[in-house]
Amino acid sequence: MSDDVLVVAEHRRGSLRDVSFELVTVGRELADETGGDLHVAVVSGDVDAHAESLNVEGVDVVHTVAVGEEFNHDVYLQAAVALDEALAPRYLLAPNSVNGLDYAPAVAGALDRPLVPDAVALSHDDGLTATRELYGSKVESTVRVEAERAVATVRGGEWPAAEGPGEAAVEAFELEVDESLVRSRVTGFVETATGDVDIADADVLVSVGRGIGEEENLELVERLADAMGATLSASRPIVDSGWLPKNRQVGQSGKVVTPDVYLAVGISGAVQHVAGMKGADTIVAINTDPNAPIFDIADYGVVADLFDVVPALIDALEAE
Amino acid sequence: MKVLVTVKEVAEVDDDFELDGLGVAEEYLEYDLNEWDEYAVEEAARLAEAGDDVETVSVTVGPQRSEETIRMALAKGVDRAVRVWDDALAEGPLLDVAAKVRLLSAVVAAEEPDLVLTGVQASDDGFGATGVALAEALGYEWAAVVNDLELDREAGVATVHRELEGGVEEVTEVDLPAVLTIQTGINEPRYASLRGIRSAQSKELAVSDLADLGLTPSDVDPSVVLTDVAEPESESDATLFEGDADEVAGELAAVLREKGVGAE
């Protein structure tokens, strides 16, 4: 085993995703603590172009694995295991993204290593210590890995993106893919958030969440949106329930929005939602739970029942 | 064809709570079936309804209390259930992924299902990893974060949509046998009917301990251990409006107008 850290970059349809550069930051921090090198692997797609982009400050070696075009978990598993064998890193890091969830647990299993999923902080002294959130984000836990080596997935948006020119060596890594172990085939992509309304274009959004309770109560926030001249958007549970179409969904799996004003009504502010709206200029939240994470990022807040406040707010706006 | 669906009883924490040792004090916890698992159970029930030779089995790891949640799966149409529990598991609810997989894979290996459905993640510990790790341990194929499923039983292939970030879905063909981790929104979970709830009482619910599964306590020794829990510091620097609804609404309206809302 070496003291090195290996991170696996993520890209989709030709572009590296932001989390790849965040992985470089956390990987570098860990490698400084272990006293080892930071290796970055980029698997599939235009690996040479990606390697050039990934050659940022802090990276020691970029390994290019030129196999296939898009992400395929069977190929990523084989690549990660082969790279692990060649480099023997102490820690292997992947993003806690939808694709990270699709291969990192298998990599940990195949290597018989402990897995720390969805870390929001990582450090090494004689072993790996991580911070993870429990119960949504109500409790923060510290976990310790009781083994020399580990695999971890890291939450996006928790570390700054690495930048600045790098001096990494770029090395081609030859991988002979065992096709008999490739038992899944990616056949295409579907855009789901299409339609007549693009919430990403709106200057003012009124966004509704689980707190609205029943579908028939949606009419109340529709009236509020009208009174504000705003576009109506929603958090995931509303779209899951089929009350509003997918193109209205704000968050990780929906749209990322950056309006001037974002009014969150009955939204607790789960991390996946916040990822989609934290860039709004002014955030206003109405929620009954004073500890709801939405208040951590709100500029203005009302801790109250939305069924009391929203009708009064409509009246106040219409009295103008 | 056999479909196995894993379910988990999760704890939900009240808005106001206190910590006790390495967890949340028991009086602030309420137990329920994990939200993602409700969708997995519904998907299994639909597959069972689509063919007359489909057997569905539900598996959970949990204490006696969790029979309440696994009965919900039975009430919604799952044929029978297996609950895994052992005194050696009673020390803490937060097993690591590998330990969970050793328990579940022992059950699944004995059942030999064609398809395993799990929730994407559990709402309490939020691993999001058990389903895929289970597939790897079993030598099954898999797909994570599935929000659309079409099964071609003759060809032995599941065509799934994986819900990626940013309103994009990946279309993937997965060879069976496979583990699919099911995302919320894939279907509309039914409510259990009274008849379903009654019939669930008479369905088989087998209990297995470690020895039954050919495991020893050392097989479930976690390699990732909890050392501390804390309530996150509130980072809020929001201006809070308090008072009666009209007063608050007036102040909020003033802020919104100042930000240009409602201006033509």
Contacts between the chains, C-beta under 8 A, distances in Angstrom:
chain1	res1	chain2	res2	distance
A	12	B	164	7.1
A	12	B	168	7.8
A	17	B	165	7.9
A	71	B	170	7.9
A	73	B	132	8.0
A	73	B	142	7.4
A	73	B	143	7.9
A	73	B	144	7.8
A	74	B	141	7.9
A	77	B	136	7.8
A	96	B	128	7.3
A	97	B	165	6.5
A	98	B	144	6.9
A	98	B	145	4.8
A	98	B	162	6.5
A	98	B	163	6.6
A	98	B	164	5.0
A	98	B	165	6.1
A	99	B	164	7.2
A	101	B	120	7.5
A	101	B	128	5.1
A	101	B	129	6.8
A	101	B	132	6.7
A	101	B	144	4.6
A	101	B	145	6.2
A	101	B	181	7.6
A	102	B	132	6.4
A	102	B	142	7.7
A	102	B	143	7.0
A	102	B	144	4.0
A	102	B	145	7.2
A	102	B	162	7.1
A	103	B	132	7.4
A	104	B	129	7.2
A	104	B	132	7.9
A	105	B	97	6.5
A	105	B	129	3.8
A	105	B	130	7.5
A	105	B	131	7.8
A	105	B	132	4.1
A	105	B	133	3.9
A	105	B	136	7.0
A	106	B	132	5.4
A	106	B	133	6.6
A	106	B	135	6.9
A	106	B	136	4.0
A	106	B	142	7.4
A	108	B	97	7.2
A	108	B	98	7.4
A	108	B	129	7.8
A	108	B	133	6.7
A	109	B	98	7.3
A	109	B	101	6.9
A	109	B	133	4.8
A	109	B	136	3.9
A	109	B	137	5.6
A	110	B	136	6.0
A	114	B	96	6.3
A	114	B	97	8.0
A	114	B	98	6.5
A	114	B	223	4.1
A	114	B	224	5.0
A	115	B	96	7.3
A	115	B	97	4.9
A	115	B	98	6.9
A	115	B	129	5.9
A	115	B	133	7.0
A	115	B	224	7.4
A	116	B	224	6.0
A	117	B	97	6.9
A	117	B	126	7.5
A	117	B	127	4.8
A	117	B	128	5.8
A	117	B	129	4.7
A	118	B	126	5.9
A	118	B	127	7.4
A	118	B	128	6.6
A	129	B	227	7.7
A	132	B	125	8.0
A	132	B	126	7.4
A	133	B	126	6.6
A	133	B	232	7.8
A	134	B	94	8.0
A	134	B	124	6.3
A	134	B	125	6.0
A	134	B	126	6.8
A	134	B	229	7.3
A	135	B	11	7.3
A	135	B	12	7.3
A	135	B	13	4.6
A	135	B	24	7.2
A	135	B	123	7.3
A	135	B	124	5.6
A	136	B	123	7.0
A	136	B	126	7.9
A	137	B	232	6.6
A	138	B	13	5.1
A	138	B	17	7.4
A	138	B	24	8.0
A	138	B	231	7.5
A	138	B	232	7.8
A	139	B	13	7.1
A	139	B	19	7.3
A	139	B	24	6.4
A	139	B	229	5.4
A	139	B	230	7.3
A	139	B	231	6.6
A	139	B	232	7.6
A	140	B	229	7.0
A	140	B	230	5.0
A	140	B	231	7.4
A	140	B	232	4.8
A	141	B	94	7.8
A	141	B	226	5.7
A	141	B	228	6.9
A	141	B	229	5.0
A	141	B	230	7.9
A	142	B	226	7.4
A	142	B	227	5.0
A	142	B	228	4.0
A	142	B	229	7.5
A	142	B	230	7.8
A	143	B	224	5.2
A	143	B	225	6.5
A	143	B	226	5.6
A	143	B	227	6.6
A	144	B	224	7.3
A	144	B	225	5.6
A	144	B	227	5.0
A	145	B	223	6.5
A	145	B	224	5.5
A	146	B	222	7.8
A	146	B	223	5.2
A	146	B	224	7.3
A	146	B	225	6.0
A	147	B	223	5.1
A	153	B	129	7.7
A	183	B	141	4.2
A	183	B	174	7.1
A	183	B	175	4.0
A	184	B	141	5.8
A	184	B	142	7.9
A	184	B	143	6.6
A	184	B	172	5.5
A	184	B	173	6.5
A	184	B	174	4.8
A	184	B	175	6.9
A	185	B	172	6.6
A	185	B	173	4.7
A	186	B	170	5.8
A	186	B	171	7.1
A	186	B	172	5.1
A	187	B	159	8.0
A	187	B	171	5.0
A	187	B	172	6.8
A	187	B	173	6.1
A	188	B	170	7.8
A	188	B	171	4.6
A	189	B	164	7.9
A	189	B	168	5.6
A	189	B	169	6.7
A	189	B	170	5.8
A	189	B	171	6.8
A	190	B	161	6.7
A	190	B	168	7.2
A	190	B	169	4.5
A	190	B	171	6.3
A	191	B	167	6.3
A	191	B	168	6.1
A	192	B	167	5.2
A	192	B	168	7.1
A	192	B	169	5.7
A	193	B	166	7.8
A	193	B	167	3.0
A	194	B	167	7.9
A	203	B	260	8.0
A	204	B	261	5.5
A	227	B	262	7.2
A	228	B	256	6.6
A	228	B	261	5.1
A	228	B	262	5.8
A	229	B	261	6.9
A	229	B	262	5.6
A	229	B	263	7.9
A	229	B	264	7.9
A	230	B	261	7.1
A	236	B	184	7.2
A	236	B	185	7.5
A	237	B	184	7.7
A	239	B	185	6.7
A	240	B	184	4.8
A	240	B	185	3.6
A	241	B	188	7.7
A	242	B	188	6.8
A	246	B	167	6.9
A	247	B	167	7.6
A	249	B	167	7.6
A	252	B	165	5.2
A	252	B	166	7.8
A	253	B	163	5.4
A	253	B	164	7.5
A	253	B	165	6.0
A	253	B	166	7.4
A	253	B	167	7.1
A	254	B	166	7.8
A	254	B	167	5.8
A	255	B	166	7.6
A	255	B	167	6.2
A	256	B	166	7.1
A	260	B	259	6.5
A	260	B	260	6.7
A	261	B	256	6.7
A	261	B	259	5.1
A	261	B	260	7.6
A	261	B	261	5.6
A	263	B	256	7.6
A	281	B	259	7.9
A	282	B	259	5.3
A	284	B	252	6.9
A	284	B	255	7.2
A	284	B	256	7.3
A	285	B	238	7.3
A	288	B	15	7.8
A	289	B	15	4.4
A	290	B	15	7.6
A	291	B	15	5.9
A	291	B	16	7.3
A	291	B	234	7.2
A	292	B	15	7.9
A	295	B	234	7.4
A	295	B	236	4.5
A	295	B	238	5.4
A	295	B	240	7.9
A	296	B	234	6.3
A	296	B	235	4.4
A	296	B	236	5.0
A	297	B	235	7.9
A	298	B	236	7.1
A	298	B	238	4.2
A	299	B	238	6.0
A	299	B	239	6.8
A	300	B	238	6.0
A	300	B	239	5.1
A	300	B	240	7.7
A	300	B	241	7.0
A	300	B	252	7.0
A	300	B	255	5.6
A	301	B	236	7.4
A	301	B	238	4.1
A	301	B	239	7.2
A	301	B	240	4.9
A	301	B	241	7.3
A	302	B	240	7.2
A	302	B	241	5.1
A	302	B	242	8.0
A	302	B	248	5.4
A	302	B	252	6.4
A	303	B	240	6.5
A	303	B	242	7.3
A	304	B	245	6.9
A	304	B	248	6.5
A	308	B	245	4.2
A	309	B	245	5.3
A	309	B	248	5.9
A	309	B	249	6.0
A	309	B	252	7.6
A	311	B	245	7.8
A	312	B	245	4.2
A	312	B	246	5.0
A	312	B	248	7.2
A	312	B	249	3.5
A	313	B	249	4.2
A	313	B	252	5.7
A	313	B	253	6.2
A	315	B	246	7.8
A	315	B	249	6.9
A	316	B	246	7.5
A	316	B	249	4.4
A	316	B	250	5.2
A	316	B	252	7.4
A	316	B	253	3.8
A	317	B	253	5.2
A	317	B	256	7.2
A	317	B	261	8.0
A	317	B	262	6.0
A	320	B	253	7.7
A	320	B	257	7.3
A	320	B	262	6.5
